[in-house]
Amino acid sequence: MSELYTPDITLDRDSLTPLYEQIAKPIEAAILSGELPAGAMIEDEVSMAQRLDVARPTARRALQELTTKGLLTRRRGVGTRVTPPHVHRQLQLSSLNEDLSKAGFNPTTKVLTYVVREADADEAAELGVNKGDGILAVSRLRYADEHPLALLTNLIPIDLAPSWTDLGQHGLYHCLQAKGVELAAAEQEIGARMATDEEAELLDEEPQAPLLTMHRVARTAEGRVIEIGRHLYRPSLYSFKFSLFTP
C-alpha cells in the first residue's frame, strides 16, 4: 500500500470514551485485520488533528498508543508506518538467520565492517587466545522481510573466520558448521540500553530509542570459545521467549 492511509473515523464527542481511543481503535482494527499491511504509511498527527477537528495532542496520543502496542513505528522525517510482524524467538543456542527462516521471514544480511586485527588483552581473555593473536571483528545488519531488525557484532578467532561473502549470504553458525565447527553451549546475557544516533539510523529507529542487547559467548563441546557476540535488537519487532520450570 503506497497511498497515505487516512482513517475514516466518526467521533462521538458526547461519549465517555476519550477521543484518542476513538481514533486509535479503528486504526488498530484495520492493522489486525490485515486491511493495513506492514509498511503502510499512516496520516501524520497534524493532518489528522485538522481533518478530525481535534487537538493535536489528541491525535498524537492516539498514534502513540498504537506505537506503544508495537503496531506503528514512528520516525521523525520519515513518518508513521505499520510495523512488520513481531519476531518471537525462543531462547536457545541457534542462529538468528535460521530462526527467521523457520518463522516464515525472508532474512537478508548486510556486512557493515569486516576487520582482521590483533586481539587486545580483554578480547584475548574472553576468547581464550593470546594477546596479539589474530581475530576477525565483523558487524552485520540483519533484515527480516526488508525491515532492519538487528545489529550483530562478533569477534571470531582468525582460523575459524568465515569470508565476507559467506557472512553476507549465510548465518554465522552455518558458516562455522561448514568449517566443521559444532556449537555445544553458550552463556548469554540480555539487557537493554538507548540507541546511539548511528545505531538508530541503521535500525530505522529514533535516536535514544530503547534497544534490546545480547552478549553471547559460544563454545564447542571441548570448551573452545568460537565467537563473542554483542547484538542489538529492535524491541518493537523482536522479543525473547523463555521456558521456566519448577526446581
N, C-alpha and C positions, 0 to 999 in steps of 0.2 A: 504494500500500500504506500504509494508515493505522495498522495494528496494529504494535506493537513486535515486532521480529524477535528471537527467542531461538534461536540456532543449536543444532541437535540434534547434539551432539558427544560421541563416546565416546573418552575419553582412555586411552591405553596408558601407564601410569606406569612400565612396565619398558622402554619403547622408548628408543633413543638419541636420538630426535627430541625436541627441547625441547618442553615443554608449550605454550609460547606459539605455536610453529609449528603444533602440532596443533590449536590453537584458530583460528589465523588462516587456515589453508589452506581449510577448508570454507566459511568466510565469503567468502574470495576467489573460490572456485569458484562460489558462489551469485551473486556480483556479475557475474562474467564470463559466466556462462551466461544472465543476464537474469532469473533467478529473483528476485533482489533488484533492483528498478528504482531509478533515480535518485530521491533524496529519501526513500527508505525509512529509517525510524528503527531504529537498532541498540540492543540492550540495553546499558546502561551497565556500566562495569567493576566497580562494586561488586556489582551484582546478578549479573553473570556469574561473578565470583570465588566468591560464595556458592553459586550454583547448581551450578557445576562443581567445587567444593571445591578451589580453587587459591588461591594468594596473590594479593592484589590487584595487586601489581606485575606478576605474570604475565599477568593479564587486560589490564592497562594496556599492556604491551608488545605483546600480540597486536593490539590496536586501533591502537597507534601504528605498527606495521609496515605495516598497511593504509593508514593515513593518509599515511605516507611514500611509498607507492606511488601516492598520488593517488586511491585507491579510496574512502576515507572522508574526511569533513570533520567535525572535532570543534570544538565551540564551547561554552565554559563558560556554563551557564544555559540552553542550547538543546538540547544533546545531540549524539549522533553519528549522522550520516546518510550514505547512499550518495552519493558525489559525482556530479554530472552528467557527461555525456561531455566529454572534453577538446577544446578548440578548438586545432587546429594551424593557424597562419596563415603563409602564405608571406610573406617579407619583400619587399614590393613597394609601389608607390605606389597604394594602394587604400583604400576605405572599410571600416572595421570592420563597419558595418551591412550592406554588400553582401557582404562575406566570410562573415558569419554566415549570411545567407540562402542563399548558394551552398552552404554546408556542411550545409544542412538544418536549421538552427536557426531559431527564431522570435525575432528581435531586437525589443526594445522599449526606449524611452528615457524617462527622467525628467529634465526640466530642473531642476537644483537652484538655480542662480543665473543671472541674465541682467542684466548691468550695463553701461550705456553711460557711459563716462567718458573723461577725458583720458589720453593716454599719458604715462608718465614717461620720463625720459631713456633708461633701459636698454631699455624696451619700444619706444620710438621708433627707437632704433638697430637693434634686431633686426627690426622690421617695415619699416624703410626709410621712416618717416614723420617728421614734425616733432614735437618735444616739445610736448605740449598738443593735438595733433590728436585727434579723436575715435576711439575704438576700442570694440569690443564685447568684454567679458570674460564668458565663459559656461562653466559647468561642468555636466556631464551624467553621469547614471548609466546605463550600458548594461547591459541584461539579455540573457541567452541562455536561451530557454525558461523565463523567470521567475526565473532564477538571476542575481544580481548578478555581473557579470563584469569591468567596467572603470569607472574613474572618469576622465572625459575633461574636461580644462580647456583652453580655446582662447582666443587673442587674435586678433581679426579687424579689419581696417580698417573703419571705420564705413560707408563707401559700399558695402561688399560684405556687410554684416551681414544674415544671414537673420533672420526673425522667430522669436519664442519658439515659436509654433505649428509652424512648419516644422521647427525643430530637434527638437521633440518627436515629429514624425512621420517624419522622414527623416534620413539621414546628412548630415553637414556637406558632403561633396563633392557629393552630389546637390543640395543647396541652392545651392551655388556654381555648379554647372553650369547650374542653372535660371536663373541670372543671366547666363549667357553666359561664365562664367569657366572656362577649361580649365587643369587642372594639367598641368605638364610635367616637373617634377623636385622633389626634396626631399632635404635632409640629415636623417639620423635617427641618434640616439644611444640605445642601450639599456643599462640598468643595473639596479640593484636597491637597495632600502632597506627599512627596517622601517616598518610602518604606524603612523600616529598612532591614538589612540583613536577619533577621529571617522571616519577612513578605514576602520578596521577594522569599525566598526559599519555603515557604508554598504555595505561589501563582504562582510558576513557572515563576517568573519574574527576571529581573536583579536587583541587589542592587541599591537603589535610583531611581528605575523606578517610574513614576508618578502613583498614585492611586487615585480613587475617594473615598471620605469619606462621610458618612452619620451619623448624630446624630439624633435619634428619641426618643421622649417621648410620649408614648401611654397611653390613658385614657379610662375609662368606661364612660357611659352616666352620672353617678353620679359624675364624676370628679376624681375618684381614679386613680393614676398612677399605671399601671400594669407592665410596663417594660421600661427600658432605653436601647436603642440600640446604639452601636458605631460600625459601619460597614465599611469595606474596600472592594472596588471592582476593578477588573482589567478593565481599560478603553478600552483595546484592544478587550474585549469580552462583555462589558456591557455599557449601557447608559440609562439615564432617558429621558422620553418624557413628555413635558408639553403641556397643552392646555391653551391658552391665550384668553381672551375676552376683548372687549372694555368696559370701565366703563359706 
